[in-house]
Amino acid sequence: MPTNPNQFVRLLALQLLLAVQLDCSGGPQGVKNLPPPRVPTAAAAASASEPVFRAGDSVELLVEEDRAFDGVFEVREGGYVLIPKVGRIAVAGLTRSVVEQNIREKLQNQQLKRATVYVELIPSGAANGINGVAGAGQHISVYLTGAVARPGQHALPLKAGDRLPGVFEVLLTAGGLSKFGDESKVRIMRPAEGGSRQPLQVDVRKIRDGLAADVPVGDGDIIEVREKVFGF
């Protein structure tokens, strides 16, 4: 035990700093303890053929209960479609079934007691193999929860050479964090042996600022963003 008060304060500060570093890295081993990210097999990729919407595509909408909502709506640069009497609906990065669910919930909350919704993707570059059509390659399914702009399941295409996207890249693709999302408390929960999930906490601020490498995200990962805690 140091007898000098200044030495004691410095030692205490060093211990606190070490504790914070271990917590932000997901534990003493950090990424080393996390199972490797999963890449879907060719068979799984073939079955997961549902395309995802991107800016420039169009959404063909059909509502059985009220055909006045039917139409074809372009996915705008902000990643949403603008439907009369409904408003903006975020669709970029989402699959057809998720978009159907989002529109159905919006209609039932605002316009109709019951809504049976069907949507179809009209790709802007079908000839080039965009959005899951021929030549688009494999996709992974990632689940976002917590303080994010668009929670739920997201189908993300693998990059050239089957490169997995990073957690920061995934969050940007899915619309980013919500207003009170805490970039310093982003947690990846990855499938592990026995049906459990192995957690890893990531400080996305360091990735954004170029101080740390992006952490690859695999098929079936859950990304949870916690809300900021404000003191009063």
BATORNU-425401 format. One record per residue (C-alpha): x negated, y, z negated; residue in one letter. Coordinates in steps of 0.001 Angstrom, whole numbers. Layout:
       u       v       w aa
       X       Y       Z  a
...
END
This chain:
       u       v       w aa
       0       0       0  m
   -1553    3361    1028  p
   -2069    5780   -1849  t
   -2242    8863     361  n
    1294   10230    1019  p
     379   11209    4583  n
    -915    7707    5333  q
    2279    6195    3919  f
    4461    8423    6160  v
    2407    7520    9246  r
    2660    3796    8454  l
    6431    4035    7960  l
    6837    5917   11256  a
    4793    3254   13082  l
    6962     473   11672  q
   10172    2258   12711  l
    8825    2843   16231  l
    7927    -848   16572  l
   11419   -1877   15421  a
   13052     411   17983  v
   10837    -940   20783  q
   11692   -4542   19916  l
   15413   -3774   19781  d
   15421   -2031   23188  c
   13540   -4896   24809  s
   16051   -7492   23696  g
   13727   -8918   21024  g
    9965   -9554   20691  p
    9855  -11643   23863  q
   12265   -9463   25873  g
   12752  -10732   29400  v
   10519  -13745   28720  k
   13232  -15290   26542  n
   15945  -14722   29144  l
   16680  -17633   31509  p
   15758  -16878   35136  p
   18548  -15220   37147  p
   20712  -17663   39059  r
   20850  -17606   42850  v
   23933  -19267   44401  p
   23327  -22441   46365  t
   24183  -22571   50046  a
   27346  -24550   49237  a
   28455  -22011   46660  a
   27727  -19149   49038  a
   29814  -20786   51736  a
   32803  -21048   49394  s
   32373  -17482   48109  a
   33185  -15986   51494  s
   35580  -13272   50347  e
   34188   -9971   51679  p
   33685   -6776   49718  v
   34775   -3288   50781  f
   32270    -576   51629  r
   32426    3062   52677  a
   33478    3323   56307  g
   35643     188   56211  d
   39430     385   56202  s
   42010   -1176   53892  v
   45203   -2486   55488  e
   47901   -2366   52792  l
   51266   -4137   52658  l
   53705   -3817   49731  v
   56671   -6175   49970  e
   59007   -4226   47678  e
   58561    -850   49422  d
   57169    -756   52952  r
   56776    3013   52710  a
   53414    2327   51037  f
   52166     251   53984  d
   49343    1646   56067  g
   45676    1549   56987  v
   43413    3683   54811  f
   39726    4436   55325  e
   37252    3815   52503  v
   35719    7247   51997  r
   32130    8115   51091  e
   33081    8210   47413  g
   34056    4532   47606  g
   37820    5046   47342  y
   40945    5078   49502  v
   43536    7836   49266  l
   47077    6436   49349  i
   50061    8841   49529  p
   52181    8909   46349  k
   49542    6753   44628  v
   46310    8747   44717  g
   42715    7557   44731  r
   41970    3844   44336  i
   38326    2769   43968  a
   37564    -168   46285  v
   33853     -35   47227  a
   31960   -3128   46068  g
   35185   -4953   45172  l
   36696   -8080   46692  t
   40127   -8252   48292  r
   41750   -9945   45281  s
   40413   -7305   42882  v
   41611   -4463   45135  v
   45058   -6084   45333  e
   45194   -6270   41549  q
   44106   -2644   41100  n
   46691   -1326   43571  i
   49412   -3517   42081  r
   48719   -2219   38570  e
   48713    1385   39780  k
   52027     944   41603  l
   53698    -801   38666  q
   52499    1877   36266  n
   53649    4787   38412  q
   56071    3816   41180  q
   57598     330   41158  l
   58928   -2054   38531  k
   57389   -4918   40493  r
   54835   -4804   43307  a
   53672   -7637   45534  t
   50533   -6321   47200  v
   48472   -7680   50087  y
   45349   -6053   51485  v
   43067   -6924   54365  e
   39584   -5661   55120  l
   39003   -3997   58491  i
   35185   -3729   58606  p
   33514    -791   60263  s
   30659   -2964   61577  g
   32018   -6467   62098  a
   29755   -6958   65098  a
   26710   -6382   62886  n
   27684   -8913   60240  g
   28752   -6493   57515  i
   30930   -7276   54468  n
   30645  -11029   54429  g
   31394  -11751   58104  v
   28995  -13773   60239  a
   25378  -13016   59418  g
   26022  -11235   56136  a
   24146  -13828   54026  g
   24718  -14843   50441  q
   26463  -12953   47662  h
   26290  -13110   43886  i
   29153  -12465   41487  s
   28432  -10049   38625  v
   30872   -8975   35916  y
   30849   -5425   34500  l
   32467   -4555   31186  t
   32463   -1739   28653  g
   31837    1909   29503  a
   31546    1536   33286  v
   33389    3293   36103  a
   34777     106   37650  r
   34903   -2884   35300  p
   35597   -6367   36583  g
   34055   -8824   39010  q
   31821   -7493   41775  h
   30495   -9452   44763  a
   27050   -8150   45723  l
   25096   -9184   48833  p
   21560  -10458   48447  l
   18868   -8369   50093  k
   16398   -9527   52716  a
   14565  -12617   51529  g
   17369  -13351   49023  d
   16079  -10579   46740  r
   18286  -10205   43677  l
   19540   -6702   42819  p
   18414   -5053   39583  g
   20717   -3997   36747  v
   20309    -275   37543  f
   21007    -968   41217  e
   24135   -2957   40321  v
   25476    -161   38119  l
   24946    2414   40874  l
   26642     205   43461  t
   29646    -255   41175  a
   30170    3455   40571  g
   27884    4009   37582  g
   28731    4471   33920  l
   31856    6098   32554  s
   31689    9519   30893  k
   30559    8179   27519  f
   28475    5238   28724  g
   25137    4891   26929  d
   22275    4251   29368  e
   20030    3158   26507  s
   22366     333   25486  k
   23010   -1791   28556  v
   23161   -5492   27805  r
   22784   -8383   30254  i
   24418  -11646   29163  m
   23167  -14568   31250  r
   24505  -18151   31379  p
   22247  -20500   29432  a
   22224  -24193   28559  e
   25210  -25586   26695  g
   27608  -22936   27978  g
   26155  -20146   25824  s
   24925  -16776   27062  r
   21513  -15288   26400  q
   21582  -11496   25796  p
   19003   -8913   26782  l
   19316   -5211   25979  q
   17928   -2860   28621  v
   17220     862   28459  d
   18346    1942   31928  v
   16953    5452   31371  r
   13417    4078   31695  k
   14309    2316   34946  i
   15958    5460   36314  r
   12907    7560   35430  d
   10455    5084   36957  g
    8962    4093   33592  l
   10067     447   33761  a
   10837   -2096   36471  a
   14457   -2898   37243  d
   15581   -6188   35670  v
   16919   -8657   38280  p
   20564   -9678   37881  v
   21721  -13163   38863  g
   24922  -14935   39815  d
   27373  -15096   36902  g
   25637  -12440   34780  d
   27747  -10126   32623  i
   26584   -6507   32273  i
   27989   -4702   29243  e
   27577    -960   28696  v
   28258     383   25231  r
   29666    3820   24475  e
   27570    6601   22996  k
   27887    7145   19262  v
   28320   10781   18308  f
   27530   12098   14848  g
   29621   14823   13255  f
END
